[in-house]
């Protein structure tokens, strides 16, 4: 999928969502600006009520590992983010879920399961290279001083081990599959 396909699918989904909401909200939904972002690396999409816009991850939806499922996931992410714009103070509460379902959302949880090009920052076990916890990379150094891994009982570190330190298993399992990040 390329960026033009992404915009076409996202705009079609926005039109479909506008037809599903009460008349007084249709103009609002149609006026939502859709942008493609190279900065979103883990989240598939992000809604901004202040800007009345939705940003979609160019990296995730064009990643070769997502080729067969990107269009369906993109449709669902746009519905997810429009639900956030229609229920701005609700988070992922019951009102948001009702709105999301009414818009045609199909996901059973709030996370996407797409391949992400770059895992989030976190705290890593130096013994087995498992990611122990996800966190803001700016806080990871401080938190890593306080975390001891259950797997190897070693003090954790803020950065993943270098490739020469890793045990012999595929790199895709080093940080664990990030199930989430997305559609937030």
C-alpha positions in Angstrom: 0.0 0.0 0.0 1.4 3.4 -0.8 0.5 6.8 0.6 -2.1 7.6 -2.0 -3.9 4.3 -1.3 -3.8 5.2 2.4 -5.4 8.6 1.9 -8.1 7.1 -0.5 -9.1 4.4 2.1 -9.0 6.8 5.0 -11.2 9.4 3.3 -13.7 6.7 2.2 -13.8 5.5 5.8 -14.3 9.1 7.0 -17.3 9.4 4.5 -18.8 6.2 5.8 -18.4 7.3 9.4 -20.1 10.6 8.6 -23.1 8.7 7.2 -23.4 6.7 10.4 -23.5 9.6 12.9 -26.5 11.8 13.6 -27.0 14.6 11.1 -25.7 17.3 13.4 -22.3 15.6 13.6 -21.9 14.7 9.9 -20.3 18.0 9.0 -17.9 17.7 11.9 -16.8 14.2 10.8 -16.4 15.2 7.2 -14.2 18.2 8.3 -11.7 16.0 10.1 -8.3 16.4 8.4 -6.4 13.2 7.6 -2.6 13.4 7.7 0.2 10.9 7.1 3.0 10.9 9.6 6.5 9.5 9.5 6.8 10.3 13.2 4.4 7.7 14.4 6.5 4.5 14.8 4.4 2.4 17.2 0.9 4.0 17.2 -1.1 3.3 14.0 -3.0 6.5 14.4 -3.5 9.5 16.7 -6.4 11.9 16.9 -6.1 15.6 17.9 -9.4 17.2 19.0 -7.6 20.6 19.1 -6.5 20.4 15.4 -9.6 18.3 14.4 -7.2 15.9 12.7 -6.1 12.3 12.5 -2.5 11.4 11.9 -1.8 7.9 10.4 1.5 6.1 10.6 3.1 6.0 7.1 5.7 3.5 8.4 3.3 1.0 9.8 0.7 0.9 7.0 3.4 0.8 4.2 5.5 -1.8 6.0 6.0 -5.0 3.8 5.1 -7.2 6.8 1.6 -5.7 6.8 0.9 -6.0 3.1 -2.1 -8.4 3.3 -3.9 -6.7 6.2 -3.0 -3.0 6.1 -6.2 -1.8 4.3 -8.6 -3.5 6.7 -6.5 -2.3 9.7 -6.4 1.3 8.3 -10.2 1.3 8.0 -10.5 0.3 11.6 -7.9 2.7 12.9 -9.7 5.7 11.2 -13.0 4.6 12.8 -11.1 4.3 16.2 -9.7 7.8 15.9 -12.9 9.4 14.8 -14.6 7.8 17.8 -12.0 9.6 19.9 -12.8 12.9 18.3 -16.5 12.4 18.9 -15.9 11.4 22.6 -12.9 13.6 23.5 -12.9 13.2 27.2 -13.9 9.5 27.3 -10.6 7.7 26.7 -11.5 4.1 25.9 -14.5 4.0 28.3 -18.0 2.6 27.6 -19.2 5.7 25.7 -16.2 5.5 23.4 -16.8 1.8 22.8 -20.5 2.5 21.9 -19.4 5.2 19.5 -16.7 3.1 18.0 -19.1 0.2 17.4 -21.7 2.6 16.0 -19.1 3.8 13.5 -18.5 0.3 12.3 -15.4 -0.6 14.4 -14.7 -4.3 14.4 -11.7 -4.7 16.7 -12.3 -6.4 20.1 -9.5 -4.5 21.8 -8.0 -1.1 21.4 -4.6 -2.2 20.0 -3.5 -3.0 16.5 -1.6 -6.1 15.7 0.5 -4.8 12.8 4.2 -5.1 12.4 5.9 -2.0 13.7 9.2 -0.8 12.1 10.8 0.3 15.4 9.9 -0.9 18.9 9.3 1.5 21.7 11.8 2.3 24.3 11.9 0.2 27.4 13.8 -1.6 30.0 15.8 -4.7 29.0 17.2 -7.8 30.8 20.9 -8.0 30.1 20.9 -11.7 30.6 18.4 -12.9 28.0 17.6 -9.6 26.1 13.9 -9.7 26.9 12.1 -6.4 27.2 11.0 -6.3 30.8 8.9 -3.2 30.6 7.9 -0.5 28.1 8.4 3.0 29.1 9.2 6.5 27.9 12.8 6.4 26.8 13.6 9.6 28.7 12.7 7.8 32.0 14.2 4.4 31.1 17.7 5.1 32.5 16.2 6.1 35.9 13.7 3.3 36.0 16.3 0.7 34.9 18.3 1.4 38.1 15.3 0.1 40.1 14.2 -2.9 38.0 15.5 -6.4 38.5 14.4 -8.9 35.8 12.5 -11.9 37.1 13.9 -14.1 34.3 17.6 -13.7 35.1 17.5 -11.8 38.4 19.9 -9.2 37.0 19.6 -5.4 37.2 18.0 -4.2 34.0 19.3 -1.7 31.5 17.7 1.2 29.6 19.0 0.2 26.2 18.7 -3.1 24.4 21.8 -5.2 24.4 24.0 -4.9 21.4 23.8 -7.7 18.7 26.9 -9.3 20.0 25.3 -9.7 23.5 22.1 -11.3 22.2 21.3 -15.0 22.5 20.7 -16.9 19.3 17.1 -16.2 18.4 15.3 -14.0 15.9 15.6 -10.3 16.5 11.9 -9.9 16.1 11.4 -11.6 19.5 14.0 -9.4 21.3 11.5 -6.7 22.2 8.5 -8.9 22.1 5.7 -8.2 19.6 4.2 -4.9 20.4 0.6 -5.5 20.6 -0.7 -2.1 20.9 0.6 1.2 20.6 -1.9 1.9 18.3 -4.7 3.2 17.4 -4.4 5.6 20.3 
